[in-house]
Amino acid sequence: MKINRKLRFQLLVQNSFFVVLFLLLVVLLGYLASQYRVAKDITQANRNILTQGSVNVLKQMKAPINITVFATKDDASSGDNFRKGMIDFVARYQREKKDISLTFINPSEEPKLAQDAGIKSDGEVIVEYQKRTEHITPPIAEQDMTNLLVRLSRTNQQAVMYLDGHGERNLLGVKNHDIGEFGKQLELKGFKFANPDLTIAQAVPSNGAMLVIASPQVDVSEVEAKKIKAYLESGGNLLWLLDDNNLRGLQEVADYLGLQVSPGITLDMASAQYGADARVSFASLYGEHPITTNFMLRTLFPEAHEVTAKGTEENGWKVSNLVEVAPNGWLSSKKLAKDEKPVFNEAKDKRGPVNIGVALERVYGKKGQRVVVMGNANFLSNTFITNGGNLDLGVNIVNWLAGDDQLITIQPMPLKDINVSIPDTATARMVAWTVFHGFQYFIPLGFLVAGFYFWWKRRKA
């Protein structure tokens, strides 16, 4: 085929058009890459992205977050490696919330700033949100940072009051039946505690966020019971945890709430598939309520009792069921002996599912009043708090009672430690150096040499 000037011009136009289209494609891809970001974490524990709980917390934080890191550059244990780690860590939060700023200050170069900020250790971090600040020191995990953000977000700074002196499960206790671990988690999320002595105080303090009654073992005095009822009548919030139908002197309070508690416990025959006793019931269904919105974690309740409440025109309560358990089990008519085998009694027992928690709500004056009653306190005990979603459900209940509905979410769990530890020997260091630099330099260089060799070989053919 003869190439003339016309054909040469056509080829030039065709090639030029191809180059222009190719450059336009590159520019378009670059623009799309800058406007839209897609990331997929394929690590075992999702170490490079935030858990959904952290994402939900960030969505509720409308104002900017300022993070200031005080770290020297010449410290071998921190320095540039620490700074890079902090940049990568904060980047996970910045991907979900664009107005998070990160600033580094070298305390050896800016000692006055470090002193004014109250810095006590190298690597200390200050997080500021809506003119409120908190300090955190490394090592910093996602759970630590998100708990800090929850504390800064909390609008209700009133104390959580708890009844004591009647053998209750203690919010600060360390025994297996206590709920001290739950109390620690509440403290991490910004709650403060108060322990009013109702035998001395004229009334339950009205400046608390709520009153917690965690399964008394001896009767509450008549004087204390009347003060608790008066607290409810004046608009106070209440969390009542029950381990049986013995109300321990608080029958008047139960009547005011329209509350009924079963004498027998729930038996769940499906518990065997989880290696548990039939007396341990697993939640199968959660009610339509802010506490359990999008809540899909499995929770377990040892020896739970059925709880029902009835709202009336007189008391004005709106009642919502929270947790149903044992769909394939039943509610026994009596509490079983320790070694007694569970057998369903058609005449006396009630087939599942069984509701074991209620939330009551009404308008009092210009504010809302909230009450939660659970037919089981053991699910928050030190023994069971880490099982399934027990902690998440407990924190959601307290957040709702405190009026911090926006903080109801799935709590971020600690990630598994899957770091590789290299033994401190010459052979181990040599192997590690070879593997690391092999992937960094040797293998890419090998591919380059191989590619050049095959290209040269085909060119000669």
C-alpha positions in Angstrom: 0.0 0.0 0.0 1.4 3.3 -1.1 1.6 6.0 1.6 0.9 9.5 0.2 0.4 12.8 1.9 -3.3 12.3 2.3 -2.9 9.0 4.0 -0.1 10.3 6.2 -2.4 13.2 7.2 -5.2 10.8 8.0 -2.9 8.6 10.2 -1.7 11.7 12.0 -5.2 12.9 12.7 -6.2 9.4 13.9 -3.2 9.1 16.2 -3.6 12.6 17.5 -7.3 11.9 18.2 -6.3 8.7 20.1 -3.8 10.6 22.2 -6.3 13.3 23.0 -8.9 10.7 24.0 -6.3 8.8 26.1 -5.3 12.0 27.9 -9.0 12.8 28.5 -9.5 9.4 30.0 -6.5 9.8 32.3 -7.8 13.2 33.5 -11.3 11.8 34.0 -10.0 8.8 36.0 -7.8 11.2 38.1 -10.8 13.4 38.8 -13.0 10.4 39.8 -10.2 9.1 42.0 -10.1 12.5 43.8 -13.8 12.7 44.3 -14.7 9.2 45.1 -12.8 6.8 47.4 -13.4 3.1 47.7 -11.4 1.0 50.3 -11.6 -2.6 51.2 -9.9 -4.0 54.2 -8.9 -7.6 53.8 -7.0 -8.0 57.1 -8.3 -10.6 59.5 -9.4 -8.1 62.1 -10.2 -5.1 59.8 -7.3 -3.1 61.2 -7.4 -0.5 58.5 -11.0 0.6 58.8 -13.2 1.6 61.7 -15.8 -0.6 63.2 -19.4 0.4 62.7 -19.7 1.6 66.3 -17.0 4.2 65.7 -18.5 5.2 62.4 -21.9 5.8 64.1 -20.3 7.9 66.8 -18.6 10.1 64.2 -21.9 10.6 62.3 -23.4 12.2 65.5 -20.5 14.6 65.9 -21.4 17.7 63.8 -18.6 20.1 64.9 -14.9 19.8 63.9 -12.5 17.6 66.0 -9.0 18.9 66.6 -6.3 16.3 67.6 -2.9 17.6 68.8 -0.1 15.2 69.3 2.9 16.3 71.5 5.8 14.1 70.3 9.5 14.6 69.9 11.3 13.6 66.8 14.5 12.2 68.3 12.9 9.8 70.7 13.8 6.3 69.6 10.6 4.8 71.1 8.4 7.4 69.4 9.9 9.9 67.0 9.1 9.7 63.3 7.8 6.1 63.5 5.3 7.1 66.2 4.2 10.1 64.1 3.6 8.0 61.0 1.6 5.5 63.1 -0.5 8.4 64.5 -1.1 9.7 61.0 -2.3 6.3 59.8 -4.4 5.8 62.9 -6.2 9.2 62.6 -6.6 8.8 58.9 -9.1 6.0 59.6 -11.2 8.6 61.4 -10.6 11.3 58.8 -12.0 9.1 56.1 -15.3 9.0 57.9 -15.3 12.6 59.1 -13.5 15.2 56.9 -13.3 18.0 59.5 -10.8 16.1 61.8 -7.5 18.0 62.0 -4.2 16.5 63.2 -1.4 18.7 64.5 2.0 17.7 65.8 4.0 19.7 68.3 7.5 18.9 69.5 7.5 19.6 73.2 11.3 20.1 73.3 10.9 22.9 70.7 7.7 24.4 72.2 8.0 23.8 75.9 5.7 26.6 76.8 2.8 25.2 74.7 3.4 21.7 76.3 3.4 23.2 79.8 0.2 25.2 79.2 -1.5 22.1 77.8 -0.6 20.1 80.9 1.5 17.5 78.9 3.1 15.0 81.2 4.5 12.4 78.8 6.0 12.2 75.3 3.4 11.1 72.7 0.5 12.5 74.8 -2.6 13.4 72.6 -5.2 16.1 73.2 -8.6 15.8 71.6 -10.8 18.9 71.4 -14.5 19.0 70.5 -16.9 21.9 71.1 -14.4 23.6 73.5 -14.1 20.4 75.6 -10.8 18.6 75.7 -9.5 15.2 76.9 -6.0 13.8 77.1 -5.0 10.3 76.0 -1.6 8.6 76.1 -0.2 5.8 73.8 -0.7 3.0 73.0 -4.0 4.1 71.6 -6.5 1.5 70.2 -9.7 2.3 68.3 -11.8 1.4 71.4 -9.9 3.9 73.5 -10.2 6.8 71.0 -13.9 6.1 70.3 -14.7 6.0 74.0 -12.9 9.4 74.4 -15.1 10.8 71.5 -18.2 9.4 73.2 -17.2 11.2 76.5 -16.7 14.5 74.6 -20.0 14.1 72.8 -22.0 13.4 76.0 -24.6 16.1 76.7 -25.8 14.8 80.0 -23.1 15.3 82.7 -25.4 14.3 85.6 -24.3 11.5 87.9 -25.7 7.9 87.8 -27.0 7.3 91.3 -27.2 3.8 92.7 -28.9 2.3 95.7 -26.6 0.5 98.2 -26.7 -1.1 101.6 -29.2 -3.9 100.9 -26.8 -6.5 99.3 -27.2 -5.0 95.8 -24.9 -5.9 92.9 -22.3 -3.1 93.3 -21.5 -0.8 90.3 -17.9 -0.6 91.7 -17.7 -4.2 93.0 -15.2 -6.9 91.9 -17.0 -10.0 93.0 -18.5 -12.3 90.3 -22.1 -11.3 91.0 -21.2 -7.6 91.1 -21.6 -5.3 88.1 -18.2 -3.5 88.5 -16.9 -4.2 85.0 -20.1 -2.7 83.6 -19.5 0.3 85.9 -15.9 0.6 84.5 -17.2 0.7 81.0 -19.7 3.4 81.9 -16.9 5.5 83.5 -14.9 5.1 80.3 -17.9 6.5 78.4 -18.0 9.6 80.6 -20.5 8.7 83.3 -20.0 9.7 87.0 -21.4 7.8 90.0 -23.1 9.0 93.1 -24.3 6.9 96.1 -27.0 8.8 98.1 -27.8 7.4 101.5 -31.6 7.4 101.5 -31.8 6.7 105.2 -30.3 10.2 105.8 -31.1 12.2 102.7 -34.4 14.0 102.7 -35.1 12.7 99.2 -33.4 11.1 96.2 -31.4 13.9 94.7 -33.1 15.4 91.6 -29.9 16.4 89.9 -28.8 12.9 89.0 -29.3 11.3 85.6 -31.0 8.2 86.9 -31.3 5.9 89.9 -30.0 2.3 89.6 -31.5 -0.5 91.8 -29.5 -3.6 91.1 -31.3 -6.5 92.8 -31.4 -5.9 96.6 -31.0 -9.0 98.7 -32.7 -7.7 101.9 -35.8 -5.5 102.2 -35.5 -1.8 101.5 -36.9 0.2 104.4 -40.3 1.7 104.1 -38.8 5.2 104.4 -36.4 4.5 101.5 -39.2 3.0 99.4 -41.4 6.1 99.8 -38.5 8.3 98.8 -37.9 6.2 95.6 -41.6 6.5 94.7 -41.5 10.2 95.3 -38.5 10.4 93.0 -40.5 8.7 90.3 -43.5 10.9 90.9 -41.3 14.0 90.5 -40.0 12.8 87.1 -36.8 10.8 87.9 -35.4 8.1 85.7 -34.9 4.6 86.9 -33.0 1.4 86.0 -34.4 -1.5 88.0 -32.6 -4.9 87.7 -34.5 -7.9 89.2 -33.3 -11.4 89.9 -36.6 -12.7 91.2 -40.2 -11.7 91.9 -39.3 -10.7 95.5 -39.4 -7.0 95.3 -37.7 -6.5 98.6 -40.0 -3.8 100.0 -40.5 -2.0 96.7 -44.0 -3.3 96.0 -45.4 0.2 96.1 -42.9 1.3 93.4 -43.9 -1.7 91.3 -47.6 -0.9 91.6 -46.9 2.7 90.5 -45.2 1.3 87.3 -47.9 -1.3 86.8 -45.2 -3.9 87.0 -45.5 -7.7 87.2 -42.6 -10.2 87.6 -42.9 -14.0 87.2 -42.0 -16.3 90.0 -40.5 -18.9 87.7 -37.6 -18.5 85.4 -37.2 -18.9 81.6 -35.9 -22.2 80.3 -34.4 -22.3 76.8 -33.7 -25.8 75.5 -31.8 -24.3 72.5 -29.1 -23.2 74.9 -27.5 -26.6 74.5 -26.2 -25.7 71.0 -24.1 -23.0 72.7 -22.9 -25.3 75.4 -25.0 -23.7 78.0 -27.5 -24.8 80.6 -31.3 -24.5 79.8 -31.5 -21.9 82.6 -29.5 -19.6 80.4 -31.8 -17.9 77.8 -30.6 -16.4 74.6 -32.3 -13.3 73.1 -34.2 -14.1 69.9 -36.0 -10.9 69.3 -35.7 -7.3 70.3 -38.6 -4.8 70.5 -39.0 -1.7 68.4 -37.4 0.9 70.7 -34.5 3.3 70.5 -32.5 1.1 72.8 -32.6 -1.9 70.4 -32.7 -0.1 67.0 -30.6 -2.1 64.6 -29.4 -4.2 67.5 -28.6 -7.7 66.2 -26.1 -9.1 68.7 -26.8 -12.2 70.7 -27.3 -11.6 74.4 -27.7 -14.2 77.1 -29.6 -14.0 80.4 -29.0 -16.6 83.2 -32.2 -17.4 85.1 -34.3 -14.6 83.6 -37.8 -13.8 84.8 -40.7 -12.5 82.7 -41.5 -8.8 83.2 -44.6 -7.0 82.1 -45.9 -3.5 82.7 -49.2 -1.8 82.0 -49.6 1.8 81.2 -52.8 3.5 82.5 -54.5 6.8 82.0 -53.6 7.5 85.7 -49.9 7.0 85.4 -49.5 7.9 81.8 -46.8 5.4 81.0 -46.1 4.3 77.5 -44.7 0.7 77.7 -42.4 -1.0 75.2 -41.1 -4.6 75.3 -37.3 -4.8 74.9 -36.1 -8.4 74.9 -37.8 -11.7 74.1 -36.0 -14.9 74.8 -36.5 -18.7 74.5 -38.7 -19.0 71.4 -38.4 -22.7 71.7 -38.5 -22.8 75.5 -40.9 -21.9 78.1 -41.6 -19.9 81.3 -41.7 -22.3 84.3 -44.3 -21.8 86.9 -41.7 -22.1 89.7 -38.0 -21.8 90.2 -36.2 -25.1 89.6 -34.0 -26.8 92.1 -30.3 -26.8 91.3 -30.2 -30.4 89.9 -33.8 -30.6 88.8 -34.3 -31.5 85.1 -36.4 -29.1 83.1 -39.7 -30.6 82.0 -42.5 -28.7 80.4 -45.8 -28.7 82.3 -48.6 -28.1 79.9 -51.0 -27.1 82.7 -48.8 -24.6 84.5 -45.9 -23.5 82.3 -46.1 -20.9 79.5 -44.5 -21.5 76.1 -42.0 -19.0 74.7 -41.0 -16.5 73.6 -40.8 -14.7 76.9 -40.4 -11.0 77.4 -37.8 -10.2 80.1 -37.4 -6.4 79.8 -39.6 -3.3 79.5 -39.0 0.4 78.9 -41.5 2.9 80.2 -41.7 6.5 79.0 -43.9 9.5 79.6 -43.8 13.3 79.5 -43.3 15.0 82.8 -43.5 18.7 82.8 -41.3 20.0 80.0 -39.0 16.9 79.9 -39.4 13.2 79.3 -39.2 10.6 82.0 -37.8 7.1 81.4 -37.7 3.8 83.2 -36.2 0.4 82.3 -36.9 -2.8 84.2 -35.1 -6.0 83.4 -36.1 -9.4 84.8 -32.4 -10.3 85.1 -29.4 -8.5 86.7 -27.0 -11.4 86.1 -26.5 -10.5 82.4 -24.5 -7.4 83.5 -22.5 -9.2 86.2 -18.8 -9.5 86.1 -19.2 -13.1 85.0 -21.4 -12.5 82.0 -20.8 -8.9 80.9 -18.3 -9.9 78.1 -20.7 -12.5 76.6 -22.2 -11.6 73.2 -23.8 -8.2 73.2 -24.5 -7.9 76.9 -22.3 -4.9 77.4 -23.7 -3.2 74.3 -27.3 -3.7 75.5 -26.4 -2.4 79.0 -24.7 0.7 77.7 -27.6 1.4 75.3 -30.0 1.2 78.2 -28.0 3.7 80.3 -27.5 6.1 77.3 -31.3 6.1 76.7 -32.1 6.7 80.3 -29.5 9.6 80.4 -31.2 11.1 77.4 -28.1 10.6 75.1 -30.1 8.7 72.4 -27.6 9.7 69.7 -24.9 7.7 71.5 -26.8 4.4 71.3 -24.7 2.2 69.1 -22.7 -1.0 68.9 -19.6 -0.5 71.0 -16.2 -1.0 69.2 -14.5 -4.1 70.3 -10.8 -4.5 70.9 -9.0 -6.0 67.9 -7.2 -9.3 68.0 -3.4 -8.9 68.4 -2.0 -10.4 65.3 1.3 -8.7 65.2 4.4 -10.8 64.3 7.1 -10.9 67.0 10.6 -11.5 65.8 12.9 -13.3 68.3 16.0 -11.3 69.4 18.6 -13.5 67.7 21.0 -12.9 64.9 19.4 -15.7 62.7 15.9 -14.3 63.3 17.0 -10.8 62.4 18.7 -12.1 59.2 15.6 -14.0 58.1 13.3 -11.0 58.9 15.7 -8.7 56.9 15.7 -11.0 54.0 11.9 -11.5 53.9 11.2 -7.8 54.3 13.7 -6.5 51.7 13.0 -9.4 49.4 9.4 -8.2 49.0 10.6 -4.6 49.0 13.5 -4.8 46.5 14.6 -8.2 45.4 11.4 -9.6 44.0 10.4 -6.5 42.1 13.9 -6.3 40.7 13.7 -10.0 39.7 10.5 -9.3 37.8 12.1 -6.4 36.1 15.1 -8.4 35.0 12.9 -11.3 33.8 10.7 -9.0 31.8 13.7 -7.4 30.1 15.2 -10.8 29.3 12.0 -12.1 27.7 11.6 -8.9 25.8 15.2 -9.1 24.5 14.7 -12.8 23.6 11.5 -12.2 21.6 13.1 -9.2 19.8 16.0 -11.4 18.7 13.6 -14.2 17.4 
